[in-house]
Amino acid sequence: MPTREIARSEWKTYFDEFSRTRSGERATLELIHDPQSDPEFALEGQPLVSISFEEKGGGEGAIQIIVGGETADSFTHAITHPVHVYHKNARGLISDEVNVDEVLEVTSTDDPRITFLRFAPPA
């Protein structure tokens, strides 16, 4: 299955279902300020708590990703002014993608411009 863009009208439902089925899986969160450079921040191998989309008054909304656990040790990343959401499958039997990891990519008009949430394939 190729990279798929998730329509904005589907974000809330998509993220709710994604959180329900993937909560607890180890993920790596990467924040990229300049698309021509490596990630400037990465939190590796942390369990996904949730990912959600909340509409805001101006219609822009925000996407919130929580990793690390449901305690004070968790890390919350808010993506304001999200523009696009892509789901990229990992390379494998059902995918011709070149990605080694499964990736959710969120682009934004705010900084950081790109957020990657990566899930390594099962060992």
Chimera marker file (.cmm) of the C-alpha trace (Angstrom):
<marker_set name="trace">
<marker id="1" x="0.000" y="0.000" z="0.000" r="1" g="1" b="0" radius="0.5"/>
<marker id="2" x="1.537" y="3.330" z="-0.985" r="1" g="1" b="0" radius="0.5"/>
<marker id="3" x="1.808" y="6.459" z="1.102" r="1" g="1" b="0" radius="0.5"/>
<marker id="4" x="-1.669" y="7.744" z="1.794" r="1" g="1" b="0" radius="0.5"/>
<marker id="5" x="-2.718" y="11.267" z="2.643" r="1" g="1" b="0" radius="0.5"/>
<marker id="6" x="-5.395" y="11.348" z="5.326" r="1" g="1" b="0" radius="0.5"/>
<marker id="7" x="-8.097" y="13.865" z="4.453" r="1" g="1" b="0" radius="0.5"/>
<marker id="8" x="-8.538" y="16.602" z="7.044" r="1" g="1" b="0" radius="0.5"/>
<marker id="9" x="-12.193" y="15.637" z="7.474" r="1" g="1" b="0" radius="0.5"/>
<marker id="10" x="-10.978" y="12.177" z="8.649" r="1" g="1" b="0" radius="0.5"/>
<marker id="11" x="-8.277" y="13.290" z="11.094" r="1" g="1" b="0" radius="0.5"/>
<marker id="12" x="-10.297" y="13.052" z="14.321" r="1" g="1" b="0" radius="0.5"/>
<marker id="13" x="-11.696" y="9.600" z="13.555" r="1" g="1" b="0" radius="0.5"/>
<marker id="14" x="-8.396" y="8.358" z="12.103" r="1" g="1" b="0" radius="0.5"/>
<marker id="15" x="-6.337" y="9.434" z="15.132" r="1" g="1" b="0" radius="0.5"/>
<marker id="16" x="-8.909" y="8.077" z="17.598" r="1" g="1" b="0" radius="0.5"/>
<marker id="17" x="-8.773" y="4.666" z="15.899" r="1" g="1" b="0" radius="0.5"/>
<marker id="18" x="-4.978" y="4.820" z="15.515" r="1" g="1" b="0" radius="0.5"/>
<marker id="19" x="-4.601" y="5.561" z="19.237" r="1" g="1" b="0" radius="0.5"/>
<marker id="20" x="-6.979" y="2.757" z="20.159" r="1" g="1" b="0" radius="0.5"/>
<marker id="21" x="-5.098" y="0.151" z="18.123" r="1" g="1" b="0" radius="0.5"/>
<marker id="22" x="-1.502" y="1.374" z="18.581" r="1" g="1" b="0" radius="0.5"/>
<marker id="23" x="-1.428" y="2.668" z="22.161" r="1" g="1" b="0" radius="0.5"/>
<marker id="24" x="1.541" y="1.207" z="24.013" r="1" g="1" b="0" radius="0.5"/>
<marker id="25" x="3.585" y="0.441" z="20.881" r="1" g="1" b="0" radius="0.5"/>
<marker id="26" x="7.136" y="1.799" z="20.889" r="1" g="1" b="0" radius="0.5"/>
<marker id="27" x="7.543" y="4.855" z="18.697" r="1" g="1" b="0" radius="0.5"/>
<marker id="28" x="10.111" y="7.491" z="17.847" r="1" g="1" b="0" radius="0.5"/>
<marker id="29" x="9.022" y="11.129" z="17.651" r="1" g="1" b="0" radius="0.5"/>
<marker id="30" x="11.129" y="13.371" z="15.389" r="1" g="1" b="0" radius="0.5"/>
<marker id="31" x="10.757" y="17.136" z="14.937" r="1" g="1" b="0" radius="0.5"/>
<marker id="32" x="12.208" y="18.745" z="11.824" r="1" g="1" b="0" radius="0.5"/>
<marker id="33" x="12.499" y="22.516" z="11.567" r="1" g="1" b="0" radius="0.5"/>
<marker id="34" x="14.233" y="22.618" z="8.186" r="1" g="1" b="0" radius="0.5"/>
<marker id="35" x="13.197" y="19.998" z="5.589" r="1" g="1" b="0" radius="0.5"/>
<marker id="36" x="16.787" y="19.984" z="4.267" r="1" g="1" b="0" radius="0.5"/>
<marker id="37" x="18.276" y="18.923" z="7.607" r="1" g="1" b="0" radius="0.5"/>
<marker id="38" x="18.182" y="16.036" z="10.045" r="1" g="1" b="0" radius="0.5"/>
<marker id="39" x="15.713" y="16.025" z="12.946" r="1" g="1" b="0" radius="0.5"/>
<marker id="40" x="16.590" y="18.537" z="15.620" r="1" g="1" b="0" radius="0.5"/>
<marker id="41" x="14.773" y="16.604" z="18.309" r="1" g="1" b="0" radius="0.5"/>
<marker id="42" x="14.070" y="12.933" z="18.679" r="1" g="1" b="0" radius="0.5"/>
<marker id="43" x="12.489" y="10.930" z="21.462" r="1" g="1" b="0" radius="0.5"/>
<marker id="44" x="13.218" y="7.292" z="20.715" r="1" g="1" b="0" radius="0.5"/>
<marker id="45" x="11.532" y="4.038" z="21.650" r="1" g="1" b="0" radius="0.5"/>
<marker id="46" x="8.795" y="5.484" z="23.811" r="1" g="1" b="0" radius="0.5"/>
<marker id="47" x="5.310" y="3.956" z="24.093" r="1" g="1" b="0" radius="0.5"/>
<marker id="48" x="2.561" y="5.825" z="22.271" r="1" g="1" b="0" radius="0.5"/>
<marker id="49" x="-0.118" y="7.059" z="24.659" r="1" g="1" b="0" radius="0.5"/>
<marker id="50" x="-2.323" y="8.834" z="22.124" r="1" g="1" b="0" radius="0.5"/>
<marker id="51" x="-2.601" y="11.053" z="19.106" r="1" g="1" b="0" radius="0.5"/>
<marker id="52" x="-5.594" y="13.338" z="18.660" r="1" g="1" b="0" radius="0.5"/>
<marker id="53" x="-6.946" y="16.206" z="16.599" r="1" g="1" b="0" radius="0.5"/>
<marker id="54" x="-8.887" y="19.068" z="18.145" r="1" g="1" b="0" radius="0.5"/>
<marker id="55" x="-10.623" y="21.715" z="16.091" r="1" g="1" b="0" radius="0.5"/>
<marker id="56" x="-9.979" y="25.242" z="17.299" r="1" g="1" b="0" radius="0.5"/>
<marker id="57" x="-12.029" y="28.384" z="16.825" r="1" g="1" b="0" radius="0.5"/>
<marker id="58" x="-10.296" y="29.482" z="13.615" r="1" g="1" b="0" radius="0.5"/>
<marker id="59" x="-10.691" y="26.089" z="11.987" r="1" g="1" b="0" radius="0.5"/>
<marker id="60" x="-6.929" y="25.421" z="11.973" r="1" g="1" b="0" radius="0.5"/>
<marker id="61" x="-6.987" y="23.046" z="14.909" r="1" g="1" b="0" radius="0.5"/>
<marker id="62" x="-4.089" y="21.231" z="16.522" r="1" g="1" b="0" radius="0.5"/>
<marker id="63" x="-2.770" y="17.689" z="16.609" r="1" g="1" b="0" radius="0.5"/>
<marker id="64" x="-1.486" y="16.420" z="19.944" r="1" g="1" b="0" radius="0.5"/>
<marker id="65" x="0.883" y="13.461" z="20.289" r="1" g="1" b="0" radius="0.5"/>
<marker id="66" x="1.606" y="11.981" z="23.729" r="1" g="1" b="0" radius="0.5"/>
<marker id="67" x="4.406" y="9.444" z="24.153" r="1" g="1" b="0" radius="0.5"/>
<marker id="68" x="6.245" y="7.980" z="27.102" r="1" g="1" b="0" radius="0.5"/>
<marker id="69" x="3.510" y="6.804" z="29.418" r="1" g="1" b="0" radius="0.5"/>
<marker id="70" x="0.459" y="8.042" z="31.208" r="1" g="1" b="0" radius="0.5"/>
<marker id="71" x="2.393" y="9.507" z="34.131" r="1" g="1" b="0" radius="0.5"/>
<marker id="72" x="4.501" y="12.567" z="34.711" r="1" g="1" b="0" radius="0.5"/>
<marker id="73" x="7.159" y="10.922" z="32.515" r="1" g="1" b="0" radius="0.5"/>
<marker id="74" x="5.130" y="11.480" z="29.377" r="1" g="1" b="0" radius="0.5"/>
<marker id="75" x="5.988" y="13.990" z="26.669" r="1" g="1" b="0" radius="0.5"/>
<marker id="76" x="3.291" y="15.943" z="24.825" r="1" g="1" b="0" radius="0.5"/>
<marker id="77" x="3.939" y="17.491" z="21.428" r="1" g="1" b="0" radius="0.5"/>
<marker id="78" x="1.312" y="19.873" z="20.020" r="1" g="1" b="0" radius="0.5"/>
<marker id="79" x="1.304" y="20.582" z="16.296" r="1" g="1" b="0" radius="0.5"/>
<marker id="80" x="-0.458" y="23.860" z="15.622" r="1" g="1" b="0" radius="0.5"/>
<marker id="81" x="-1.715" y="24.814" z="12.176" r="1" g="1" b="0" radius="0.5"/>
<marker id="82" x="-1.415" y="21.308" z="10.710" r="1" g="1" b="0" radius="0.5"/>
<marker id="83" x="-1.684" y="21.156" z="6.921" r="1" g="1" b="0" radius="0.5"/>
<marker id="84" x="-1.192" y="17.537" z="5.821" r="1" g="1" b="0" radius="0.5"/>
<marker id="85" x="-1.136" y="14.102" z="7.434" r="1" g="1" b="0" radius="0.5"/>
<marker id="86" x="0.436" y="11.135" z="5.641" r="1" g="1" b="0" radius="0.5"/>
<marker id="87" x="0.539" y="7.473" z="6.619" r="1" g="1" b="0" radius="0.5"/>
<marker id="88" x="3.514" y="5.631" z="5.144" r="1" g="1" b="0" radius="0.5"/>
<marker id="89" x="3.576" y="1.855" z="5.503" r="1" g="1" b="0" radius="0.5"/>
<marker id="90" x="6.803" y="0.057" z="6.204" r="1" g="1" b="0" radius="0.5"/>
<marker id="91" x="8.366" y="-1.999" z="3.452" r="1" g="1" b="0" radius="0.5"/>
<marker id="92" x="6.973" y="-5.506" z="3.486" r="1" g="1" b="0" radius="0.5"/>
<marker id="93" x="4.655" y="-8.015" z="1.923" r="1" g="1" b="0" radius="0.5"/>
<marker id="94" x="1.743" y="-5.598" z="1.549" r="1" g="1" b="0" radius="0.5"/>
<marker id="95" x="3.794" y="-2.528" z="0.751" r="1" g="1" b="0" radius="0.5"/>
<marker id="96" x="6.204" y="-1.471" z="-1.956" r="1" g="1" b="0" radius="0.5"/>
<marker id="97" x="7.335" y="1.508" z="0.138" r="1" g="1" b="0" radius="0.5"/>
<marker id="98" x="11.033" y="2.110" z="0.668" r="1" g="1" b="0" radius="0.5"/>
<marker id="99" x="10.493" y="3.034" z="4.324" r="1" g="1" b="0" radius="0.5"/>
<marker id="100" x="11.966" y="0.629" z="6.837" r="1" g="1" b="0" radius="0.5"/>
<marker id="101" x="9.636" y="2.003" z="9.536" r="1" g="1" b="0" radius="0.5"/>
<marker id="102" x="5.936" y="2.731" z="9.430" r="1" g="1" b="0" radius="0.5"/>
<marker id="103" x="5.593" y="6.534" z="9.606" r="1" g="1" b="0" radius="0.5"/>
<marker id="104" x="2.927" y="9.106" z="10.368" r="1" g="1" b="0" radius="0.5"/>
<marker id="105" x="4.051" y="12.445" z="8.946" r="1" g="1" b="0" radius="0.5"/>
<marker id="106" x="2.408" y="15.735" z="9.857" r="1" g="1" b="0" radius="0.5"/>
<marker id="107" x="3.295" y="18.974" z="8.099" r="1" g="1" b="0" radius="0.5"/>
<marker id="108" x="2.503" y="22.366" z="9.557" r="1" g="1" b="0" radius="0.5"/>
<marker id="109" x="2.795" y="26.033" z="8.708" r="1" g="1" b="0" radius="0.5"/>
<marker id="110" x="4.288" y="26.530" z="12.191" r="1" g="1" b="0" radius="0.5"/>
<marker id="111" x="7.640" y="25.375" z="13.510" r="1" g="1" b="0" radius="0.5"/>
<marker id="112" x="8.516" y="22.535" z="13.537" r="1" g="1" b="0" radius="0.5"/>
<marker id="113" x="7.469" y="22.203" z="9.905" r="1" g="1" b="0" radius="0.5"/>
<marker id="114" x="7.478" y="18.389" z="9.889" r="1" g="1" b="0" radius="0.5"/>
<marker id="115" x="6.763" y="15.876" z="12.633" r="1" g="1" b="0" radius="0.5"/>
<marker id="116" x="7.464" y="12.173" z="12.149" r="1" g="1" b="0" radius="0.5"/>
<marker id="117" x="6.039" y="9.475" z="14.391" r="1" g="1" b="0" radius="0.5"/>
<marker id="118" x="7.904" y="6.267" z="13.493" r="1" g="1" b="0" radius="0.5"/>
<marker id="119" x="7.098" y="2.683" z="14.403" r="1" g="1" b="0" radius="0.5"/>
<marker id="120" x="9.814" y="0.096" z="13.815" r="1" g="1" b="0" radius="0.5"/>
<marker id="121" x="8.693" y="-3.199" z="12.285" r="1" g="1" b="0" radius="0.5"/>
<marker id="122" x="8.331" y="-6.118" z="14.685" r="1" g="1" b="0" radius="0.5"/>
<marker id="123" x="11.600" y="-7.996" z="15.199" r="1" g="1" b="0" radius="0.5"/>
<link id1="1" id2="2" r="1" g="1" b="0" radius="0.2"/>
<link id1="2" id2="3" r="1" g="1" b="0" radius="0.2"/>
<link id1="3" id2="4" r="1" g="1" b="0" radius="0.2"/>
<link id1="4" id2="5" r="1" g="1" b="0" radius="0.2"/>
<link id1="5" id2="6" r="1" g="1" b="0" radius="0.2"/>
<link id1="6" id2="7" r="1" g="1" b="0" radius="0.2"/>
<link id1="7" id2="8" r="1" g="1" b="0" radius="0.2"/>
<link id1="8" id2="9" r="1" g="1" b="0" radius="0.2"/>
<link id1="9" id2="10" r="1" g="1" b="0" radius="0.2"/>
<link id1="10" id2="11" r="1" g="1" b="0" radius="0.2"/>
<link id1="11" id2="12" r="1" g="1" b="0" radius="0.2"/>
<link id1="12" id2="13" r="1" g="1" b="0" radius="0.2"/>
<link id1="13" id2="14" r="1" g="1" b="0" radius="0.2"/>
<link id1="14" id2="15" r="1" g="1" b="0" radius="0.2"/>
<link id1="15" id2="16" r="1" g="1" b="0" radius="0.2"/>
<link id1="16" id2="17" r="1" g="1" b="0" radius="0.2"/>
<link id1="17" id2="18" r="1" g="1" b="0" radius="0.2"/>
<link id1="18" id2="19" r="1" g="1" b="0" radius="0.2"/>
<link id1="19" id2="20" r="1" g="1" b="0" radius="0.2"/>
<link id1="20" id2="21" r="1" g="1" b="0" radius="0.2"/>
<link id1="21" id2="22" r="1" g="1" b="0" radius="0.2"/>
<link id1="22" id2="23" r="1" g="1" b="0" radius="0.2"/>
<link id1="23" id2="24" r="1" g="1" b="0" radius="0.2"/>
<link id1="24" id2="25" r="1" g="1" b="0" radius="0.2"/>
<link id1="25" id2="26" r="1" g="1" b="0" radius="0.2"/>
<link id1="26" id2="27" r="1" g="1" b="0" radius="0.2"/>
<link id1="27" id2="28" r="1" g="1" b="0" radius="0.2"/>
<link id1="28" id2="29" r="1" g="1" b="0" radius="0.2"/>
<link id1="29" id2="30" r="1" g="1" b="0" radius="0.2"/>
<link id1="30" id2="31" r="1" g="1" b="0" radius="0.2"/>
<link id1="31" id2="32" r="1" g="1" b="0" radius="0.2"/>
<link id1="32" id2="33" r="1" g="1" b="0" radius="0.2"/>
<link id1="33" id2="34" r="1" g="1" b="0" radius="0.2"/>
<link id1="34" id2="35" r="1" g="1" b="0" radius="0.2"/>
<link id1="35" id2="36" r="1" g="1" b="0" radius="0.2"/>
<link id1="36" id2="37" r="1" g="1" b="0" radius="0.2"/>
<link id1="37" id2="38" r="1" g="1" b="0" radius="0.2"/>
<link id1="38" id2="39" r="1" g="1" b="0" radius="0.2"/>
<link id1="39" id2="40" r="1" g="1" b="0" radius="0.2"/>
<link id1="40" id2="41" r="1" g="1" b="0" radius="0.2"/>
<link id1="41" id2="42" r="1" g="1" b="0" radius="0.2"/>
<link id1="42" id2="43" r="1" g="1" b="0" radius="0.2"/>
<link id1="43" id2="44" r="1" g="1" b="0" radius="0.2"/>
<link id1="44" id2="45" r="1" g="1" b="0" radius="0.2"/>
<link id1="45" id2="46" r="1" g="1" b="0" radius="0.2"/>
<link id1="46" id2="47" r="1" g="1" b="0" radius="0.2"/>
<link id1="47" id2="48" r="1" g="1" b="0" radius="0.2"/>
<link id1="48" id2="49" r="1" g="1" b="0" radius="0.2"/>
<link id1="49" id2="50" r="1" g="1" b="0" radius="0.2"/>
<link id1="50" id2="51" r="1" g="1" b="0" radius="0.2"/>
<link id1="51" id2="52" r="1" g="1" b="0" radius="0.2"/>
<link id1="52" id2="53" r="1" g="1" b="0" radius="0.2"/>
<link id1="53" id2="54" r="1" g="1" b="0" radius="0.2"/>
<link id1="54" id2="55" r="1" g="1" b="0" radius="0.2"/>
<link id1="55" id2="56" r="1" g="1" b="0" radius="0.2"/>
<link id1="56" id2="57" r="1" g="1" b="0" radius="0.2"/>
<link id1="57" id2="58" r="1" g="1" b="0" radius="0.2"/>
<link id1="58" id2="59" r="1" g="1" b="0" radius="0.2"/>
<link id1="59" id2="60" r="1" g="1" b="0" radius="0.2"/>
<link id1="60" id2="61" r="1" g="1" b="0" radius="0.2"/>
<link id1="61" id2="62" r="1" g="1" b="0" radius="0.2"/>
<link id1="62" id2="63" r="1" g="1" b="0" radius="0.2"/>
<link id1="63" id2="64" r="1" g="1" b="0" radius="0.2"/>
<link id1="64" id2="65" r="1" g="1" b="0" radius="0.2"/>
<link id1="65" id2="66" r="1" g="1" b="0" radius="0.2"/>
<link id1="66" id2="67" r="1" g="1" b="0" radius="0.2"/>
<link id1="67" id2="68" r="1" g="1" b="0" radius="0.2"/>
<link id1="68" id2="69" r="1" g="1" b="0" radius="0.2"/>
<link id1="69" id2="70" r="1" g="1" b="0" radius="0.2"/>
<link id1="70" id2="71" r="1" g="1" b="0" radius="0.2"/>
<link id1="71" id2="72" r="1" g="1" b="0" radius="0.2"/>
<link id1="72" id2="73" r="1" g="1" b="0" radius="0.2"/>
<link id1="73" id2="74" r="1" g="1" b="0" radius="0.2"/>
<link id1="74" id2="75" r="1" g="1" b="0" radius="0.2"/>
<link id1="75" id2="76" r="1" g="1" b="0" radius="0.2"/>
<link id1="76" id2="77" r="1" g="1" b="0" radius="0.2"/>
<link id1="77" id2="78" r="1" g="1" b="0" radius="0.2"/>
<link id1="78" id2="79" r="1" g="1" b="0" radius="0.2"/>
<link id1="79" id2="80" r="1" g="1" b="0" radius="0.2"/>
<link id1="80" id2="81" r="1" g="1" b="0" radius="0.2"/>
<link id1="81" id2="82" r="1" g="1" b="0" radius="0.2"/>
<link id1="82" id2="83" r="1" g="1" b="0" radius="0.2"/>
<link id1="83" id2="84" r="1" g="1" b="0" radius="0.2"/>
<link id1="84" id2="85" r="1" g="1" b="0" radius="0.2"/>
<link id1="85" id2="86" r="1" g="1" b="0" radius="0.2"/>
<link id1="86" id2="87" r="1" g="1" b="0" radius="0.2"/>
<link id1="87" id2="88" r="1" g="1" b="0" radius="0.2"/>
<link id1="88" id2="89" r="1" g="1" b="0" radius="0.2"/>
<link id1="89" id2="90" r="1" g="1" b="0" radius="0.2"/>
<link id1="90" id2="91" r="1" g="1" b="0" radius="0.2"/>
<link id1="91" id2="92" r="1" g="1" b="0" radius="0.2"/>
<link id1="92" id2="93" r="1" g="1" b="0" radius="0.2"/>
<link id1="93" id2="94" r="1" g="1" b="0" radius="0.2"/>
<link id1="94" id2="95" r="1" g="1" b="0" radius="0.2"/>
<link id1="95" id2="96" r="1" g="1" b="0" radius="0.2"/>
<link id1="96" id2="97" r="1" g="1" b="0" radius="0.2"/>
<link id1="97" id2="98" r="1" g="1" b="0" radius="0.2"/>
<link id1="98" id2="99" r="1" g="1" b="0" radius="0.2"/>
<link id1="99" id2="100" r="1" g="1" b="0" radius="0.2"/>
<link id1="100" id2="101" r="1" g="1" b="0" radius="0.2"/>
<link id1="101" id2="102" r="1" g="1" b="0" radius="0.2"/>
<link id1="102" id2="103" r="1" g="1" b="0" radius="0.2"/>
<link id1="103" id2="104" r="1" g="1" b="0" radius="0.2"/>
<link id1="104" id2="105" r="1" g="1" b="0" radius="0.2"/>
<link id1="105" id2="106" r="1" g="1" b="0" radius="0.2"/>
<link id1="106" id2="107" r="1" g="1" b="0" radius="0.2"/>
<link id1="107" id2="108" r="1" g="1" b="0" radius="0.2"/>
<link id1="108" id2="109" r="1" g="1" b="0" radius="0.2"/>
<link id1="109" id2="110" r="1" g="1" b="0" radius="0.2"/>
<link id1="110" id2="111" r="1" g="1" b="0" radius="0.2"/>
<link id1="111" id2="112" r="1" g="1" b="0" radius="0.2"/>
<link id1="112" id2="113" r="1" g="1" b="0" radius="0.2"/>
<link id1="113" id2="114" r="1" g="1" b="0" radius="0.2"/>
<link id1="114" id2="115" r="1" g="1" b="0" radius="0.2"/>
<link id1="115" id2="116" r="1" g="1" b="0" radius="0.2"/>
<link id1="116" id2="117" r="1" g="1" b="0" radius="0.2"/>
<link id1="117" id2="118" r="1" g="1" b="0" radius="0.2"/>
<link id1="118" id2="119" r="1" g="1" b="0" radius="0.2"/>
<link id1="119" id2="120" r="1" g="1" b="0" radius="0.2"/>
<link id1="120" id2="121" r="1" g="1" b="0" radius="0.2"/>
<link id1="121" id2="122" r="1" g="1" b="0" radius="0.2"/>
<link id1="122" id2="123" r="1" g="1" b="0" radius="0.2"/>
</marker_set>
